[in-house]
């Protein structure tokens, strides 16, 4: 059974927590696009064949995909701040390894370690949920979720500038320095979350998921080199299907699985994750197309002839717009809900790619496309954690957001493979060098538009604003937050925790357990002994309470959609309350 416990009450989070966590997310995301300016030179820099050089990028992708859900679950069990610092520390070690070598195998090892830091994104979202008041949570999670795109967008011009005027290893020294700064700020500013999921780590589940993901993502990233119809590619896809199927059967039989597949199958979680794949596809297309279009020489007839640095600066508004979209998202989500903002974001992305089909003839037009797509992707990315957090118990926040981040990574992986294949198959060979064509760029934009259309269809299947009586997390004014808290009381259990002498017991651990024996909610009683717990669905529940110096209490209760008063008297262990 998975329950949530608290070692101590959450401290008051300072105003610097959100920017520090967002900065950590940006630093981690930088690793994904750090090498984009020097991709074409990697074979020469590492003295290896082009097919071998691609492992420098593939290794980071694979390790990030594996680490994201695992680190989220470890954060739920052992502390999200602790795992966040560990993720950043591993990234710093990996960056230093890459900075000190030009050997292919050592470079791949360093890049693999850097990919493990991707777990910092869901860990940061989980910390925000555990510490921040509801009125600040929406915009904070939006900023943290968007940090993936912000870091990737800002890294392009910075990395291009460094690569153009300095040794390329300097990129890794800079990344290591940023990682150390993020660790120091986290230690100084971010308190540990008091929320814990009791139980043991599902090591077989972690190994099974890791094997399945590697077997699935490896042919996606290397399919162009191996051949999409080759025995190796098809064999790995088939093996991944078998491994993931067996892994799913095993997870369903465990009481404390790495990923709760029953929760994942809820419509709010399932359709959000599927839509996340489509958002990931659309985000990566612009990152692949615009820098190439901008840097192609004008002699091609369609290239814009910009330097590496200028191209990076023209694409940078993609990340900046995503960052500034977070407060806009908070206002829209407070009024209309995260489902609305996800749909709006996808519509803006579609408009951006549609306009981009006719806006490829001047450098300033790339700026317009970047701003439009940044606004749409920012809204879409910002909506995803709110939809996930609003549909899962507190003890599963890290793992659930880790899985959602993984879905986005799968989207970018698929996008990279498909767009790379399209550009290669439509390229012209000039002087022995393959040059992407305008036709290839436009087909890539059409693919992105198609992915957005699928995402829109999936978003329409998301439950309404309050699925199954469970409130969505919102960011709004203090007044709206107070109203929402009042509404929550009417959708769950509330009462008093009393001691042997009948006096209220403060900071007692109160846990809600559903009919399957799984934790469905948790809280601490207030100074006056009062508590309130929301419920995901109507049905039978057990409310337990524990406090220092008192025996444990388990009380059964049914929830039928109205307010259910359940007072917990710790002087009467085993008391059954009829509700």
Secondary structure as GFF3:
##gff-version 3
##sequence-region A 1 579
A	DSSP	beta_strand	4	6	.	.	.	ID=ss1
A	DSSP	alpha_helix	16	33	.	.	.	ID=ss2
A	DSSP	three_ten_helix	36	41	.	.	.	ID=ss3
A	DSSP	alpha_helix	42	45	.	.	.	ID=ss4
A	DSSP	alpha_helix	50	53	.	.	.	ID=ss5
A	DSSP	alpha_helix	55	78	.	.	.	ID=ss6
A	DSSP	alpha_helix	80	99	.	.	.	ID=ss7
A	DSSP	alpha_helix	104	115	.	.	.	ID=ss8
A	DSSP	three_ten_helix	116	119	.	.	.	ID=ss9
A	DSSP	alpha_helix	120	131	.	.	.	ID=ss10
A	DSSP	alpha_helix	134	165	.	.	.	ID=ss11
A	DSSP	alpha_helix	170	189	.	.	.	ID=ss12
A	DSSP	beta_strand	195	197	.	.	.	ID=ss13
A	DSSP	alpha_helix	203	226	.	.	.	ID=ss14
A	DSSP	alpha_helix	231	253	.	.	.	ID=ss15
A	DSSP	alpha_helix	261	264	.	.	.	ID=ss16
A	DSSP	alpha_helix	267	295	.	.	.	ID=ss17
A	DSSP	three_ten_helix	298	300	.	.	.	ID=ss18
A	DSSP	alpha_helix	308	336	.	.	.	ID=ss19
A	DSSP	alpha_helix	338	356	.	.	.	ID=ss20
A	DSSP	alpha_helix	363	389	.	.	.	ID=ss21
A	DSSP	three_ten_helix	394	396	.	.	.	ID=ss22
A	DSSP	alpha_helix	397	425	.	.	.	ID=ss23
A	DSSP	beta_strand	428	430	.	.	.	ID=ss24
A	DSSP	beta_strand	433	435	.	.	.	ID=ss25
A	DSSP	alpha_helix	438	460	.	.	.	ID=ss26
A	DSSP	three_ten_helix	467	469	.	.	.	ID=ss27
A	DSSP	alpha_helix	478	489	.	.	.	ID=ss28
A	DSSP	beta_strand	492	498	.	.	.	ID=ss29
A	DSSP	beta_strand	509	514	.	.	.	ID=ss30
A	DSSP	beta_strand	519	524	.	.	.	ID=ss31
A	DSSP	beta_strand	530	534	.	.	.	ID=ss32
A	DSSP	beta_strand	539	546	.	.	.	ID=ss33
A	DSSP	beta_strand	553	559	.	.	.	ID=ss34
A	DSSP	beta_strand	564	565	.	.	.	ID=ss35
A	DSSP	beta_strand	568	569	.	.	.	ID=ss36
###
